[in-house]
Amino acid sequence: MPTTHAQPKQRTTKRWSQKVTETSDALDLQADLFKSRSAKTIASSLKRSAEKSKRRKTTPYQSAMSMLTFYVNRAGKQLSPASKQTLERAKDELRTLFGKKPQAKASRGNHERQ
């Protein structure tokens, strides 16, 4: 009996993670927000979007941090070191804007919990 092999999925030009970032129902993000070179601009825009949104399911802080972390994790190796550094600084800026303590550099991990 011949074995059947599943046909490989054809790659689409847009990935599901890009679609989530662009069309998130929870937050209305400013166009090209994550391309900004200013951590403060990224953090304040995420905060503003999270606080305005009536569609989010968590606190504004959790929603904003989740979107930022999602973007960093999905972009992964595609991010330049400078962009990754800006986005990591944006996390600390976001914590500060929401009155949370910034994480110590030595204790940074993959999980964003507070």
ZAZALUM-589133 format. One record per residue: residue number from 1; x, y, z of N, C-alpha, C, O, CB in turn; residue in one letter; chain. Coordinates in steps of 0.2 Angstrom, whole numbers, plus 5000, padded with zeros to 4 digits. Glycine has a CB too. Example, Ala and Ser with C-alpha at 12.3 -4.5 7.8 and 13.67 -1.06 7.14 Angstrom:
+-----+------+------+------+------+------+------+------+------+------+------+------+------+------+------+------+---------+--------+
| num |  n.x |  n.y |  n.z | ca.x | ca.y | ca.z |  c.x |  c.y |  c.z |  o.x |  o.y |  o.z | cb.x | cb.y | cb.z | residuo | cadena |
+-----+------+------+------+------+------+------+------+------+------+------+------+------+------+------+------+---------+--------+
|   1 | 5066 | 4972 | 5039 | 5062 | 4978 | 5039 | 5066 | 4984 | 5039 | 5071 | 4983 | 5042 | 5057 | 4978 | 5045 |       a |      A |
|   2 | 5064 | 4989 | 5035 | 5068 | 4995 | 5036 | 5064 | 5000 | 5039 | 5067 | 5006 | 5040 | 5070 | 4997 | 5029 |       s |      A |
+-----+------+------+------+------+------+------+------+------+------+------+------+------+------+------+------+---------+--------+
***
This chain:
+-----+------+------+------+------+------+------+------+------+------+------+------+------+------+------+------+---------+--------+
| num |  n.x |  n.y |  n.z | ca.x | ca.y | ca.z |  c.x |  c.y |  c.z |  o.x |  o.y |  o.z | cb.x | cb.y | cb.z | residuo | cadena |
+-----+------+------+------+------+------+------+------+------+------+------+------+------+------+------+------+---------+--------+
|   1 | 5004 | 4994 | 5000 | 5000 | 5000 | 5000 | 5004 | 5006 | 5000 | 5009 | 5007 | 5004 | 4995 | 5000 | 5006 |       m |      A |
|   2 | 5004 | 5011 | 4995 | 5008 | 5017 | 4995 | 5006 | 5021 | 5001 | 5001 | 5022 | 5003 | 5007 | 5020 | 4988 |       p |      A |
|   3 | 5012 | 5024 | 5003 | 5011 | 5029 | 5008 | 5009 | 5036 | 5005 | 5012 | 5038 | 5000 | 5017 | 5030 | 5013 |       t |      A |
|   4 | 5005 | 5040 | 5008 | 5003 | 5046 | 5006 | 5007 | 5051 | 5010 | 5007 | 5051 | 5016 | 4996 | 5048 | 5006 |       t |      A |
|   5 | 5010 | 5056 | 5007 | 5013 | 5061 | 5011 | 5009 | 5068 | 5010 | 5006 | 5070 | 5005 | 5020 | 5063 | 5008 |       h |      A |
|   6 | 5008 | 5071 | 5016 | 5005 | 5078 | 5016 | 5009 | 5083 | 5012 | 5015 | 5083 | 5012 | 5004 | 5080 | 5023 |       a |      A |
|   7 | 5005 | 5086 | 5008 | 5008 | 5091 | 5004 | 5011 | 5097 | 5008 | 5007 | 5099 | 5013 | 5003 | 5094 | 4998 |       q |      A |
|   8 | 5017 | 5099 | 5007 | 5019 | 5105 | 5011 | 5015 | 5111 | 5010 | 5013 | 5113 | 5005 | 5027 | 5106 | 5010 |       p |      A |
|   9 | 5014 | 5115 | 5016 | 5010 | 5121 | 5015 | 5014 | 5126 | 5011 | 5020 | 5127 | 5012 | 5008 | 5124 | 5022 |       k |      A |
|  10 | 5011 | 5129 | 5007 | 5014 | 5135 | 5004 | 5015 | 5141 | 5008 | 5010 | 5143 | 5012 | 5010 | 5137 | 4997 |       q |      A |
|  11 | 5020 | 5144 | 5008 | 5022 | 5150 | 5012 | 5018 | 5156 | 5009 | 5017 | 5157 | 5003 | 5029 | 5152 | 5012 |       r |      A |
|  12 | 5015 | 5159 | 5014 | 5011 | 5165 | 5012 | 5016 | 5171 | 5013 | 5021 | 5171 | 5016 | 5005 | 5166 | 5015 |       t |      A |
|  13 | 5015 | 5177 | 5010 | 5019 | 5182 | 5010 | 5019 | 5186 | 5017 | 5023 | 5189 | 5020 | 5018 | 5188 | 5005 |       t |      A |
|  14 | 5013 | 5185 | 5020 | 5012 | 5188 | 5027 | 5011 | 5182 | 5032 | 5008 | 5177 | 5031 | 5006 | 5192 | 5027 |       k |      A |
|  15 | 5014 | 5182 | 5038 | 5014 | 5177 | 5043 | 5008 | 5179 | 5047 | 5006 | 5185 | 5048 | 5021 | 5177 | 5047 |       r |      A |
|  16 | 5006 | 5174 | 5051 | 5000 | 5175 | 5056 | 5002 | 5180 | 5061 | 4998 | 5184 | 5063 | 4998 | 5169 | 5059 |       w |      A |
|  17 | 5008 | 5180 | 5063 | 5010 | 5185 | 5068 | 5010 | 5192 | 5066 | 5008 | 5197 | 5070 | 5017 | 5183 | 5071 |       s |      A |
|  18 | 5012 | 5193 | 5060 | 5011 | 5200 | 5057 | 5004 | 5202 | 5056 | 5003 | 5208 | 5058 | 5015 | 5200 | 5050 |       q |      A |
|  19 | 5000 | 5198 | 5055 | 4993 | 5199 | 5054 | 4990 | 5201 | 5061 | 4986 | 5206 | 5062 | 4989 | 5193 | 5052 |       k |      A |
|  20 | 4992 | 5198 | 5067 | 4990 | 5199 | 5073 | 4993 | 5206 | 5075 | 4989 | 5210 | 5078 | 4993 | 5194 | 5078 |       v |      A |
|  21 | 4999 | 5207 | 5074 | 5002 | 5214 | 5075 | 4998 | 5220 | 5072 | 4997 | 5225 | 5075 | 5009 | 5214 | 5074 |       t |      A |
|  22 | 4996 | 5218 | 5066 | 4993 | 5224 | 5062 | 4985 | 5224 | 5063 | 4983 | 5230 | 5063 | 4994 | 5222 | 5054 |       e |      A |
|  23 | 4982 | 5219 | 5065 | 4975 | 5219 | 5066 | 4972 | 5217 | 5072 | 4967 | 5215 | 5073 | 4972 | 5215 | 5060 |       t |      A |
|  24 | 4976 | 5218 | 5078 | 4974 | 5216 | 5084 | 4968 | 5219 | 5086 | 4967 | 5225 | 5085 | 4980 | 5218 | 5089 |       s |      A |
|  25 | 4963 | 5215 | 5088 | 4957 | 5218 | 5090 | 4957 | 5221 | 5097 | 4952 | 5225 | 5099 | 4952 | 5212 | 5090 |       d |      A |
|  26 | 4962 | 5220 | 5101 | 4962 | 5222 | 5108 | 4965 | 5229 | 5108 | 4963 | 5233 | 5112 | 4966 | 5218 | 5112 |       a |      A |
|  27 | 4970 | 5231 | 5104 | 4973 | 5237 | 5104 | 4973 | 5240 | 5097 | 4974 | 5237 | 5092 | 4980 | 5237 | 5106 |       l |      A |
|  28 | 4972 | 5247 | 5096 | 4972 | 5250 | 5090 | 4979 | 5254 | 5090 | 4980 | 5259 | 5093 | 4967 | 5256 | 5089 |       d |      A |
|  29 | 4984 | 5250 | 5086 | 4991 | 5253 | 5087 | 4992 | 5258 | 5081 | 4990 | 5257 | 5076 | 4996 | 5247 | 5086 |       l |      A |
|  30 | 4997 | 5262 | 5083 | 4999 | 5267 | 5078 | 5003 | 5264 | 5073 | 5007 | 5259 | 5074 | 5004 | 5273 | 5082 |       q |      A |
|  31 | 5002 | 5266 | 5066 | 5006 | 5263 | 5061 | 5013 | 5263 | 5062 | 5016 | 5268 | 5064 | 5004 | 5266 | 5054 |       a |      A |
|  32 | 5017 | 5257 | 5060 | 5024 | 5257 | 5061 | 5027 | 5259 | 5068 | 5032 | 5261 | 5069 | 5027 | 5261 | 5056 |       d |      A |
|  33 | 5023 | 5258 | 5073 | 5025 | 5259 | 5080 | 5031 | 5256 | 5082 | 5036 | 5259 | 5085 | 5019 | 5257 | 5085 |       l |      A |
|  34 | 5032 | 5250 | 5080 | 5038 | 5246 | 5083 | 5044 | 5247 | 5079 | 5049 | 5245 | 5080 | 5036 | 5238 | 5083 |       f |      A |
|  35 | 5043 | 5251 | 5074 | 5049 | 5254 | 5070 | 5052 | 5260 | 5073 | 5058 | 5262 | 5070 | 5047 | 5255 | 5062 |       k |      A |
|  36 | 5049 | 5263 | 5077 | 5051 | 5269 | 5080 | 5058 | 5268 | 5084 | 5059 | 5263 | 5087 | 5046 | 5272 | 5085 |       s |      A |
|  37 | 5062 | 5273 | 5084 | 5069 | 5272 | 5087 | 5068 | 5275 | 5095 | 5073 | 5275 | 5098 | 5074 | 5276 | 5083 |       r |      A |
|  38 | 5063 | 5277 | 5096 | 5062 | 5280 | 5103 | 5058 | 5275 | 5108 | 5052 | 5274 | 5106 | 5058 | 5287 | 5103 |       s |      A |
|  39 | 5061 | 5273 | 5113 | 5058 | 5268 | 5118 | 5052 | 5272 | 5121 | 5047 | 5269 | 5122 | 5063 | 5266 | 5123 |       a |      A |
|  40 | 5053 | 5278 | 5122 | 5048 | 5282 | 5126 | 5041 | 5283 | 5121 | 5036 | 5283 | 5124 | 5050 | 5289 | 5128 |       k |      A |
|  41 | 5042 | 5284 | 5115 | 5037 | 5285 | 5110 | 5033 | 5278 | 5109 | 5027 | 5278 | 5110 | 5040 | 5287 | 5103 |       t |      A |
|  42 | 5037 | 5272 | 5109 | 5033 | 5266 | 5109 | 5029 | 5265 | 5115 | 5024 | 5263 | 5115 | 5039 | 5260 | 5108 |       i |      A |
|  43 | 5032 | 5266 | 5121 | 5029 | 5264 | 5127 | 5023 | 5269 | 5128 | 5018 | 5266 | 5130 | 5034 | 5265 | 5133 |       a |      A |
|  44 | 5024 | 5275 | 5127 | 5018 | 5280 | 5128 | 5012 | 5278 | 5123 | 5006 | 5279 | 5125 | 5020 | 5287 | 5127 |       s |      A |
|  45 | 5014 | 5276 | 5117 | 5009 | 5275 | 5112 | 5005 | 5268 | 5114 | 4999 | 5268 | 5114 | 5012 | 5274 | 5105 |       s |      A |
|  46 | 5009 | 5263 | 5116 | 5006 | 5257 | 5119 | 5001 | 5258 | 5125 | 4996 | 5256 | 5125 | 5011 | 5252 | 5121 |       l |      A |
|  47 | 5004 | 5263 | 5129 | 5000 | 5264 | 5135 | 4993 | 5268 | 5133 | 4988 | 5266 | 5136 | 5004 | 5269 | 5140 |       k |      A |
|  48 | 4994 | 5273 | 5129 | 4988 | 5276 | 5127 | 4983 | 5272 | 5123 | 4977 | 5272 | 5125 | 4990 | 5282 | 5122 |       r |      A |
|  49 | 4985 | 5267 | 5119 | 4981 | 5262 | 5115 | 4977 | 5258 | 5120 | 4971 | 5256 | 5120 | 4985 | 5259 | 5110 |       s |      A |
|  50 | 4981 | 5255 | 5125 | 4979 | 5250 | 5130 | 4973 | 5254 | 5134 | 4968 | 5251 | 5136 | 4984 | 5247 | 5134 |       a |      A |
|  51 | 4975 | 5260 | 5136 | 4970 | 5263 | 5141 | 4963 | 5265 | 5137 | 4958 | 5265 | 5140 | 4973 | 5269 | 5144 |       e |      A |
|  52 | 4964 | 5267 | 5131 | 4958 | 5269 | 5127 | 4954 | 5263 | 5125 | 4948 | 5263 | 5124 | 4960 | 5272 | 5121 |       k |      A |
|  53 | 4957 | 5257 | 5124 | 4953 | 5251 | 5122 | 4948 | 5249 | 5126 | 4949 | 5248 | 5132 | 4958 | 5246 | 5120 |       s |      A |
|  54 | 4942 | 5247 | 5124 | 4937 | 5244 | 5127 | 4936 | 5237 | 5126 | 4932 | 5233 | 5129 | 4930 | 5248 | 5126 |       k |      A |
|  55 | 4941 | 5234 | 5121 | 4940 | 5227 | 5119 | 4945 | 5223 | 5122 | 4945 | 5217 | 5121 | 4941 | 5227 | 5112 |       r |      A |
|  56 | 4950 | 5226 | 5126 | 4955 | 5221 | 5130 | 4952 | 5217 | 5135 | 4947 | 5219 | 5138 | 4961 | 5226 | 5132 |       r |      A |
|  57 | 4955 | 5212 | 5137 | 4952 | 5207 | 5142 | 4956 | 5207 | 5148 | 4954 | 5204 | 5153 | 4952 | 5200 | 5139 |       k |      A |
|  58 | 4962 | 5211 | 5148 | 4966 | 5211 | 5154 | 4967 | 5219 | 5156 | 4964 | 5223 | 5153 | 4973 | 5208 | 5153 |       t |      A |
|  59 | 4971 | 5220 | 5161 | 4972 | 5227 | 5163 | 4976 | 5231 | 5157 | 4979 | 5227 | 5153 | 4977 | 5227 | 5169 |       t |      A |
|  60 | 4976 | 5237 | 5157 | 4980 | 5241 | 5152 | 4987 | 5239 | 5152 | 4990 | 5238 | 5146 | 4979 | 5248 | 5152 |       p |      A |
|  61 | 4990 | 5238 | 5158 | 4997 | 5237 | 5158 | 4999 | 5230 | 5155 | 5003 | 5229 | 5151 | 5000 | 5237 | 5165 |       y |      A |
|  62 | 4995 | 5225 | 5157 | 4996 | 5218 | 5154 | 4995 | 5218 | 5147 | 4998 | 5215 | 5143 | 4991 | 5213 | 5158 |       q |      A |
|  63 | 4990 | 5221 | 5144 | 4988 | 5221 | 5137 | 4994 | 5225 | 5133 | 4996 | 5222 | 5128 | 4982 | 5225 | 5136 |       s |      A |
|  64 | 4996 | 5230 | 5136 | 5002 | 5234 | 5132 | 5008 | 5230 | 5132 | 5012 | 5229 | 5127 | 5003 | 5241 | 5135 |       a |      A |
|  65 | 5010 | 5227 | 5138 | 5016 | 5223 | 5139 | 5016 | 5217 | 5135 | 5021 | 5215 | 5132 | 5017 | 5222 | 5146 |       m |      A |
|  66 | 5010 | 5214 | 5134 | 5009 | 5208 | 5130 | 5010 | 5209 | 5123 | 5013 | 5205 | 5120 | 5002 | 5205 | 5132 |       s |      A |
|  67 | 5008 | 5215 | 5120 | 5008 | 5216 | 5113 | 5016 | 5217 | 5112 | 5018 | 5215 | 5107 | 5004 | 5222 | 5111 |       m |      A |
|  68 | 5019 | 5221 | 5116 | 5026 | 5223 | 5115 | 5030 | 5216 | 5116 | 5035 | 5215 | 5111 | 5029 | 5228 | 5121 |       l |      A |
|  69 | 5029 | 5212 | 5120 | 5033 | 5206 | 5121 | 5031 | 5201 | 5115 | 5036 | 5198 | 5113 | 5031 | 5202 | 5128 |       t |      A |
|  70 | 5025 | 5201 | 5113 | 5023 | 5197 | 5107 | 5027 | 5199 | 5101 | 5030 | 5195 | 5098 | 5016 | 5198 | 5106 |       f |      A |
|  71 | 5028 | 5205 | 5100 | 5031 | 5208 | 5094 | 5039 | 5206 | 5095 | 5042 | 5204 | 5090 | 5031 | 5216 | 5094 |       y |      A |
|  72 | 5042 | 5207 | 5101 | 5049 | 5205 | 5101 | 5050 | 5198 | 5100 | 5055 | 5196 | 5097 | 5051 | 5207 | 5108 |       v |      A |
|  73 | 5046 | 5194 | 5103 | 5047 | 5187 | 5102 | 5046 | 5184 | 5095 | 5049 | 5180 | 5093 | 5042 | 5183 | 5107 |       n |      A |
|  74 | 5041 | 5187 | 5092 | 5039 | 5185 | 5085 | 5045 | 5187 | 5080 | 5046 | 5184 | 5075 | 5032 | 5187 | 5083 |       r |      A |
|  75 | 5047 | 5193 | 5081 | 5052 | 5196 | 5077 | 5059 | 5193 | 5077 | 5062 | 5192 | 5072 | 5053 | 5204 | 5078 |       a |      A |
|  76 | 5060 | 5191 | 5083 | 5066 | 5187 | 5085 | 5072 | 5189 | 5081 | 5075 | 5194 | 5082 | 5065 | 5180 | 5083 |       g |      A |
|  77 | 5075 | 5184 | 5077 | 5081 | 5185 | 5074 | 5081 | 5190 | 5069 | 5086 | 5193 | 5066 | 5084 | 5178 | 5071 |       k |      A |
|  78 | 5075 | 5192 | 5067 | 5075 | 5198 | 5061 | 5076 | 5204 | 5064 | 5077 | 5209 | 5060 | 5068 | 5197 | 5059 |       q |      A |
|  79 | 5076 | 5205 | 5071 | 5077 | 5212 | 5074 | 5085 | 5213 | 5074 | 5089 | 5209 | 5075 | 5074 | 5212 | 5081 |       l |      A |
|  80 | 5086 | 5219 | 5072 | 5093 | 5221 | 5073 | 5095 | 5222 | 5080 | 5090 | 5223 | 5084 | 5095 | 5228 | 5069 |       s |      A |
|  81 | 5101 | 5222 | 5082 | 5103 | 5223 | 5089 | 5100 | 5230 | 5092 | 5098 | 5230 | 5098 | 5110 | 5223 | 5090 |       p |      A |
|  82 | 5101 | 5235 | 5088 | 5098 | 5242 | 5090 | 5091 | 5242 | 5091 | 5088 | 5245 | 5096 | 5100 | 5247 | 5085 |       a |      A |
|  83 | 5087 | 5238 | 5087 | 5080 | 5238 | 5087 | 5078 | 5234 | 5094 | 5073 | 5236 | 5097 | 5076 | 5235 | 5081 |       s |      A |
|  84 | 5081 | 5229 | 5095 | 5080 | 5224 | 5100 | 5081 | 5228 | 5107 | 5077 | 5228 | 5112 | 5084 | 5218 | 5100 |       k |      A |
|  85 | 5087 | 5232 | 5107 | 5088 | 5236 | 5113 | 5083 | 5242 | 5114 | 5081 | 5243 | 5120 | 5095 | 5239 | 5112 |       q |      A |
|  86 | 5081 | 5245 | 5109 | 5075 | 5250 | 5109 | 5069 | 5247 | 5112 | 5066 | 5250 | 5117 | 5074 | 5253 | 5102 |       t |      A |
|  87 | 5067 | 5241 | 5110 | 5061 | 5238 | 5112 | 5062 | 5235 | 5119 | 5057 | 5236 | 5123 | 5059 | 5232 | 5108 |       l |      A |
|  88 | 5068 | 5233 | 5121 | 5069 | 5231 | 5128 | 5068 | 5237 | 5133 | 5066 | 5237 | 5138 | 5076 | 5228 | 5129 |       e |      A |
|  89 | 5071 | 5243 | 5130 | 5071 | 5249 | 5134 | 5063 | 5252 | 5135 | 5061 | 5254 | 5139 | 5075 | 5255 | 5131 |       r |      A |
|  90 | 5059 | 5250 | 5129 | 5052 | 5252 | 5129 | 5049 | 5248 | 5135 | 5044 | 5251 | 5137 | 5049 | 5251 | 5122 |       a |      A |
|  91 | 5051 | 5242 | 5136 | 5047 | 5238 | 5141 | 5049 | 5241 | 5148 | 5044 | 5242 | 5152 | 5050 | 5231 | 5141 |       k |      A |
|  92 | 5055 | 5244 | 5149 | 5056 | 5247 | 5156 | 5052 | 5254 | 5156 | 5050 | 5256 | 5161 | 5064 | 5248 | 5156 |       d |      A |
|  93 | 5052 | 5257 | 5150 | 5048 | 5263 | 5150 | 5041 | 5262 | 5151 | 5038 | 5266 | 5155 | 5049 | 5267 | 5143 |       e |      A |
|  94 | 5038 | 5257 | 5149 | 5031 | 5255 | 5150 | 5030 | 5254 | 5157 | 5025 | 5256 | 5160 | 5029 | 5249 | 5145 |       l |      A |
|  95 | 5034 | 5250 | 5160 | 5034 | 5249 | 5167 | 5034 | 5255 | 5171 | 5029 | 5256 | 5176 | 5040 | 5244 | 5170 |       r |      A |
|  96 | 5038 | 5260 | 5170 | 5038 | 5266 | 5173 | 5032 | 5270 | 5172 | 5029 | 5273 | 5177 | 5044 | 5270 | 5170 |       t |      A |
|  97 | 5029 | 5270 | 5166 | 5023 | 5274 | 5164 | 5017 | 5271 | 5168 | 5013 | 5275 | 5170 | 5022 | 5274 | 5157 |       l |      A |
|  98 | 5017 | 5265 | 5170 | 5012 | 5262 | 5173 | 5013 | 5261 | 5181 | 5010 | 5258 | 5185 | 5010 | 5255 | 5171 |       f |      A |
|  99 | 5019 | 5264 | 5183 | 5020 | 5265 | 5190 | 5023 | 5258 | 5193 | 5023 | 5257 | 5199 | 5014 | 5266 | 5194 |       g |      A |
| 100 | 5026 | 5254 | 5189 | 5029 | 5248 | 5191 | 5037 | 5249 | 5191 | 5039 | 5253 | 5188 | 5028 | 5242 | 5186 |       k |      A |
| 101 | 5040 | 5244 | 5195 | 5047 | 5245 | 5195 | 5051 | 5242 | 5189 | 5049 | 5236 | 5187 | 5050 | 5241 | 5201 |       k |      A |
| 102 | 5055 | 5245 | 5186 | 5059 | 5242 | 5180 | 5063 | 5236 | 5183 | 5065 | 5236 | 5188 | 5064 | 5247 | 5177 |       p |      A |
| 103 | 5063 | 5231 | 5178 | 5067 | 5225 | 5180 | 5074 | 5226 | 5180 | 5077 | 5230 | 5176 | 5065 | 5219 | 5175 |       q |      A |
| 104 | 5078 | 5223 | 5185 | 5085 | 5223 | 5185 | 5088 | 5220 | 5179 | 5085 | 5215 | 5177 | 5088 | 5220 | 5192 |       a |      A |
| 105 | 5093 | 5222 | 5176 | 5096 | 5219 | 5170 | 5098 | 5212 | 5171 | 5097 | 5208 | 5166 | 5102 | 5224 | 5168 |       k |      A |
| 106 | 5101 | 5210 | 5177 | 5103 | 5204 | 5178 | 5097 | 5199 | 5179 | 5099 | 5193 | 5177 | 5107 | 5203 | 5184 |       a |      A |
| 107 | 5092 | 5201 | 5180 | 5086 | 5196 | 5181 | 5081 | 5196 | 5176 | 5076 | 5193 | 5176 | 5082 | 5198 | 5188 |       s |      A |
| 108 | 5083 | 5199 | 5170 | 5079 | 5199 | 5164 | 5078 | 5192 | 5162 | 5083 | 5188 | 5161 | 5081 | 5203 | 5159 |       r |      A |
| 109 | 5072 | 5190 | 5161 | 5071 | 5183 | 5158 | 5066 | 5183 | 5152 | 5065 | 5189 | 5149 | 5068 | 5178 | 5163 |       g |      A |
| 110 | 5063 | 5178 | 5151 | 5058 | 5178 | 5145 | 5051 | 5179 | 5147 | 5047 | 5180 | 5143 | 5058 | 5171 | 5142 |       n |      A |
| 111 | 5050 | 5179 | 5154 | 5043 | 5180 | 5156 | 5042 | 5187 | 5159 | 5047 | 5190 | 5163 | 5042 | 5175 | 5162 |       h |      A |
| 112 | 5037 | 5190 | 5158 | 5035 | 5197 | 5160 | 5029 | 5197 | 5165 | 5024 | 5197 | 5163 | 5033 | 5202 | 5154 |       e |      A |
| 113 | 5031 | 5196 | 5171 | 5026 | 5195 | 5176 | 5027 | 5201 | 5181 | 5033 | 5202 | 5184 | 5026 | 5188 | 5179 |       r |      A |
| 114 | 5022 | 5204 | 5184 | 5022 | 5209 | 5189 | 5015 | 5209 | 5192 | 5013 | 5213 | 5196 | 5024 | 5215 | 5187 |       q |      A |
+-----+------+------+------+------+------+------+------+------+------+------+------+------+------+------+------+---------+--------+
***
